[in-house]
Every structure is written in C-alpha cells, then in structure tokens.
Amino acid sequence: MLDSVLQFFGGFVFAIILARTPLIVLPRLTALQNNLAPFPNPQPVDEQLLSQMLVLRTIWNLSFLFALLPLAFGYLILSTFAAPIAFGLFIGGGWSILSRLMPSDGLSIPNTPYPYELIHELNELRVEESSCCSGPDIVWEVTAVRCSNCRKTHLSKSRPDLGRRRSDGLVGKIRLLMLDGHPIVTTESED
C-alpha cells in the first residue's frame, strides 16, 4: 500500500515539475538575460524588461505542451493496466493545465503572470514623459512600479518572476515551482 502511494505521489510531483521546468530553466540561460538588473533589485522599466516579459509569456504559454506529456504517458499506461504512477502522471498533468486555465483577474484566460495588458501598461510608462519629479527613474519593485527618486507609485502591480538568475538557491526554485511565475505578494489594488 505504501509503495502504491509513493508511486502515485512520485508521478504527481514529476508531472507538476515537468510542466513548470521551462519557466524555471530557459529564461535563466545566459543568452536570455538581456542586461537585466540582478535579482532581487528593482528592475528599470525599459526595453530589456519588455522584451523579457514577452519571452516569459511565450515560454509560459508553450509550457502547456510539457503538461501534455505526463497526461499522454499516464493515459497510455492506464489504457493497458492500472498503475499508481500512471494515475499520478495523469492527475499531475491535468492539475498543471487546469491551474493555468482557471481565470484570475477579470476572468481572463489563461491565468498568466505576464498578460499583454500589463506589458502594454509598462510600455506606456516607458515611453511617456513622467513629470513626477525633476529626474524620474521608473523601476519595478516587488509590489509596485515607482519612481526611485520621489517614490511616486505609477502602477500598483506586484512583480512576477522576471527570469533573472536567483541568489536564493533551492528555496527560490521551490518558490518558483509553487508559484509558477506569479508574484509572491499582491497589492491591495490587485485583489
């Protein structure tokens, strides 16, 4: 009985990790770093941020394919005989897909941490002339987009994972697996 439970959880965890692996590995490659500010510093709202957000959105959307693999393997195994690992693969792959299809803000599907609306808002902040102070420096902090000089909030959106190399080791990777790129905190205006 314990062996069956361990096989089930092994398949389940493998399926969930496999669906999130592209978002954890690919953006952190040297070629995709695009001169981003080091983690966890605030990221300036510039061309590098916008291009990184578009790359992350593409990787996040394509990782649906990685969730289909455990579903297919689980189905193939289940069609021949009932194995606990197949149930784990099937349920873990299904859970990964459903967690991305569940609507979030404004019933938008998919539930991406990198929506086009957010990318457009950031681009508007980048191109418009900000008059908040004499030397505006717009950066994306953990909980909002602010001017680093006068501290005026330009956009109350928490920062998702930007694909930067992390200095928090295994704890950071576990956090990324659990949050799937979503911000660790939300501001009150996002609720």
C-alpha positions in Angstrom: 0.0 0.0 0.0 2.8 2.5 0.9 4.5 1.6 -2.4 1.4 2.5 -4.3 1.0 5.8 -2.5 4.7 6.7 -3.1 4.4 5.8 -6.8 1.3 8.0 -7.1 2.9 11.0 -5.4 6.1 10.5 -7.5 4.1 10.6 -10.7 2.1 13.6 -9.5 5.1 15.6 -8.4 7.0 14.7 -11.6 4.1 15.9 -13.8 3.9 19.2 -11.9 7.6 19.9 -12.1 7.8 18.9 -15.7 5.1 21.5 -16.7 7.0 24.3 -14.8 10.5 23.4 -15.8 10.7 25.6 -19.0 9.8 28.7 -17.0 12.5 27.9 -14.4 15.3 26.9 -16.7 15.0 28.7 -20.1 14.8 32.4 -19.0 17.9 32.0 -16.8 20.2 31.0 -19.7 22.9 33.5 -20.4 21.6 34.4 -23.8 18.2 35.5 -22.4 19.4 37.7 -19.5 19.3 40.9 -21.7 21.2 43.0 -19.2 18.6 42.8 -16.5 19.2 44.1 -13.0 20.5 41.4 -10.7 17.9 39.6 -8.5 16.3 40.9 -6.2 17.0 44.5 -7.1 14.2 46.7 -8.7 14.1 46.3 -12.5 14.1 49.5 -14.6 11.1 49.9 -16.9 13.0 49.8 -20.2 13.2 47.8 -23.5 15.0 44.9 -21.8 12.2 44.4 -19.3 9.5 44.5 -22.0 11.4 42.0 -24.2 12.0 39.7 -21.2 8.2 39.9 -20.4 7.3 38.9 -23.9 9.8 36.0 -23.9 8.5 34.8 -20.5 4.9 35.0 -21.8 5.8 32.8 -24.7 7.7 30.3 -22.6 4.8 30.2 -20.1 2.3 29.6 -22.9 4.4 26.9 -24.5 4.9 25.0 -21.2 1.3 23.7 -21.8 3.0 21.2 -24.1 5.1 20.0 -21.2 2.0 19.4 -19.2 0.5 17.3 -22.0 3.4 14.8 -21.9 2.6 13.3 -18.5 -1.1 13.3 -19.5 -0.3 11.3 -22.6 2.1 8.9 -20.8 -0.4 8.4 -17.9 -3.2 7.7 -20.4 -1.0 5.2 -22.3 -0.1 3.3 -19.1 -3.7 3.4 -17.8 -5.0 2.0 -21.1 -3.0 -1.2 -20.6 -3.1 -1.6 -16.8 -3.9 0.4 -13.7 -0.6 1.6 -12.2 -0.4 4.2 -9.4 2.3 6.1 -11.1 0.1 6.5 -14.2 -2.7 8.0 -12.0 -0.1 10.4 -10.6 1.1 11.4 -14.0 -2.4 11.9 -15.3 -3.7 13.9 -12.3 -0.5 16.0 -12.1 -0.6 16.9 -15.8 -4.3 17.7 -15.6 -3.7 19.8 -12.5 -1.0 21.8 -14.2 -3.2 22.5 -17.2 -6.3 23.4 -15.0 -4.2 25.7 -12.8 -3.3 27.7 -15.8 -6.8 27.7 -17.3 -8.6 28.9 -14.1 -9.5 32.6 -14.6 -8.0 35.2 -12.4 -8.3 39.0 -12.7 -11.3 39.9 -14.7 -12.0 36.3 -15.7 -9.0 36.4 -18.1 -7.9 33.0 -19.5 -5.1 31.8 -19.4 -4.1 32.7 -15.9 -0.7 34.1 -16.9 1.5 36.2 -14.7 2.6 38.0 -17.9 -0.7 39.4 -19.5 -0.5 41.6 -22.6 -2.4 44.3 -20.7 0.4 44.5 -18.1 3.1 44.6 -20.8 1.2 47.4 -22.6 0.9 49.4 -19.4 4.6 49.0 -18.7 5.4 50.2 -22.3 3.2 53.2 -21.8 5.1 54.1 -18.7 8.4 53.6 -20.5 7.5 55.9 -23.5 5.6 58.7 -21.7 7.3 61.7 -20.2 6.9 61.3 -16.5 6.6 64.5 -14.6 6.6 63.1 -11.0 10.0 64.8 -10.2 12.9 66.6 -11.9 14.8 63.3 -12.6 12.3 60.4 -12.9 13.7 56.9 -12.7 10.8 54.4 -13.1 11.6 51.0 -11.7 9.5 47.9 -10.9 9.9 47.0 -7.3 8.3 43.9 -5.6 4.9 45.5 -5.0 4.6 48.4 -7.5 6.2 50.4 -10.3 7.6 53.5 -8.7 9.9 56.4 -9.3 13.1 55.6 -7.3 13.8 59.3 -6.7 10.4 60.6 -5.4 8.8 57.3 -4.6 5.6 58.1 -6.5 3.6 54.9 -7.5 2.9 54.8 -11.2 1.4 51.3 -11.3 0.2 49.1 -8.4 1.1 45.7 -9.7 3.2 43.2 -8.0 6.3 42.0 -9.9 6.1 38.4 -11.2 9.2 36.3 -11.7 11.3 38.1 -14.4 13.5 35.1 -15.3 16.6 36.6 -13.6 19.3 34.4 -12.1 18.4 34.0 -8.4 20.7 34.1 -5.4 18.2 32.2 -3.1 19.2 28.7 -4.2 16.9 25.8 -3.6 14.3 27.8 -1.7 13.9 30.1 -4.7 13.5 27.2 -7.1 10.8 25.7 -4.8 9.1 29.0 -4.7 9.1 29.3 -8.5 7.7 25.8 -8.8 4.9 26.5 -6.4 4.0 30.0 -7.8 4.5 29.2 -11.5 5.9 32.7 -12.2 3.2 34.6 -10.3 4.2 37.3 -7.7 4.8 36.1 -4.2 2.8 39.1 -2.8 -0.1 41.0 -4.2 -1.0 44.6 -3.6 -4.4 45.6 -2.2 -5.5 47.1 -5.5 -4.9 43.8 -7.3 -7.3 41.9 -5.1 
